[in-house]
Every structure is written in C-alpha cells, then in structure tokens.
C-alpha cells in the first residue's frame, strides 16, 4: 500500500551541559511538538515522536502537493507564532529559554509503498521507504528552514517556483529531491503583543538576604513548582500543569494552611539586565484587588546570589485599612520562606540530585 511519509523536524538548540537547560529545553520542545500536532489539518496519522521530530503517515495513492504545501505553511506559522509569544512570556534566562527563538523547523516528505509491523498492539509503518524518508533528513540543503519533497511527489514544479531540484547519493542509492526555503513565510507572522508590565501601587515589603547558590540554580528552585513545598511555609499543596515550562501567564493553585486555595499567575517585571526576576500575581487574596510577589535575583561573587522578595498590592474599597495587618503577616511568611530557602540550600540540596532521587 502507498503512503505519504511526512517528517516535521525541530533543530537549533545547542548541546547544553547545565541540567536546568536540559530540562527546560525538553519542555519547550514538547510544547512545540504539541503545536505541530494541533495543526495537523491533513488527517495525518502519527507513527512516532522521534526526539525533536514527528513522524506522520497517510495512506494515499497520490499526494496533492498544494495541500501538502499548505500543511507545511500552517505548521510553520503556528510554530513561529508560539516562539514569538514565548520570547515575550518567558521568565527564565537559562540557555534553553533565552535561545528558544533560534529554533528552526524543517519538513521532509516522501511517497511510496510501505508495510506495517505490530509491536505490543501498536502498528507502525515499515519498509525501505520509511528508511529513505529518514535518510533525507541528512542532506546538503543550504537552508536551516526548508521543505524537502522527494521526486516521488509528482507535479512539484507546478506548485512553487522557489523549489530547487538536486540529486544526492545515499547508502541505498541516488535520491532526487526538490527543496525550498521557508524563512520568507515569517513576513506573514501576525503581530504578537508583549505582556504589559502592571505592578500594583502599594509596596507592602522588600526583604533581602544572600543565598549560597548560583543565580540560575536559585532561580530554578524558586520558579519550578516541583520544589515549592520544600521551602514555602504554610503551602500544603501546589496544583499546576506538569511537564510545562513555567512562563508568563501560567496558572497554579496553592493550598494554604490546609483549607485556603489561592490561584496564582506567573508574571514578568522589567528589571536591570544583570538581574533575574520571577513573579506571581493573584486576585483571590482577601482585601486586595491584586497582589504581586517578585523574587529579584542578583549574582554575587563566589557563586552567591542576593535575593530580594517584594510584594505589591492594589486594595479593594476599604481594604487599604488592612494594609498594615496584611503587610505584617506577609513579611513574617516571606522571612520564614527566606530562612527555609537558606536551610534547604545549606543542606546540600541540588535540583539535579533531587530529580534523580524522585
């Protein structure tokens, strides 16, 4: 039986050595693969998730190149809209998050006879054409982002004058294909507005101390909900989307003192370039319209980090009468959290070892 074999492949991440980078890069790739899956307008069947790539197939006797090109355009645009939005919304400055905008997307398409093998109830495409479409990912195309169609997809010159035809030698023999760059599609990307900085006007407190941990590591401990219960006093449970990078707009819920649920949204705040800021906002705290909490990190000598915890609030009518009471309660809680962070780090805590032990 004949099938279209289709591979969208993400590339552009460098090899990271820092465990935070590795974890965040995996989350980012996962989100992008979900974006591509959501833009499957051709009714393609997913055969496999192959690291940074998706392997699709569709049983068809012939391929309509125009429909295939539109599928590529749709996936490409959704991919880069997401990256553009992510650049505004990201809160982390690790290598993965800060270089995500460099990610590229390429597509390889081939058509030919396939068989299927069944492995524990899962049916997967099999045969020489499956091998060939994967080999085509290794090519001499001079672009980082492109669509590559093998010669098995007919009428190619009729759909796009941008295509260039060439022949390469592979271990299975010669293969002729045509390719075209995709970067020109970025000109059609819609405007993605940045997240506006909105800070409530009442400063409730600003406490600071020095933590014995490098800035990026401390940022990971604070912003990663997996570690929140290790240092946040009075928080009994945190509900959030697992396997997602925490970024601006991400929601989570804290169960406080066993019976009070507070909903938070991750936010950003403009700050000096040599500092990192992690923020959370809620409108579900009594007496307040909005409460923003910011953790401002500044690298110090010898691998230390200065941490400022700040809180700002806008109050409901007459809520400002409770400002002093709320400030005192929150200062006590923030001071306890700071102590717990210091104790946690001084105990030899490592995010890398913690993840391995879980």
Number of C-alpha atoms within 10 A of each C-alpha: 10 16 22 25 26 27 25 21 19 20 15 13 16 12 10 13 9 14 12 20 19 15 15 21 22 18 19 19 19 17 17 19 21 13 16 20 15 11 19 16 15 11 10 16 14 16 17 14 13 10 12 15 19 20 21 22 24 18 17 14 12 14 18 13 18 14 13 18 14 13 15 24 16 15 21 26 20 17 22 20 16 15 19 19 17 20 16 16 19 20 24 22 16 18 20 24 21 15 15 19 17 12 17 18 22 21 23 23 24 24 27 21 18 19 15 12 12 10 8 6 7 9 12 15 19 14 13 12 20 22 11 20 22 16 15 21 17 9 12 10 17 10 13 14 21 21 22 25 27 22 18 17 19 14 13 20 13 10 13 14 9 12 19 14 16 14 14 12 10 13 7 10 8 10 16 13 22 19 22 19 18 20 14 8 12 12 8 8 13 11 9 12 9 12 14 11 9 11 19 15 12 14 16 19 16 15 14 16 14 16 23 19 22 18 20 21 18 22 24 20 19 18 21 14 17 16 16 18 14 14 20 19 18 15 17 15 15 18 12 16 11 10 13 15 22 25 22 21 16 16 18 17 15 20 16 16 12 11 8 12 16 16 18 22 18 23 27 26 17 11 10 10 7 8 16 22 23 22 23 22 24 19 18 14 16 14 20 20 16 19 25 24 22 20 20 21 24 19 19 15 8 9 12 16 24 20 23 18 22 19 24 20 25 20 22 13 10 10 14 16 12 13 19 11 10 17 17 13 11 15 18 11 15 22 16 16 18 23 17 16 22 17 15 14 17 12 9 10 14 15 17 13 10 11 10 8 7 5
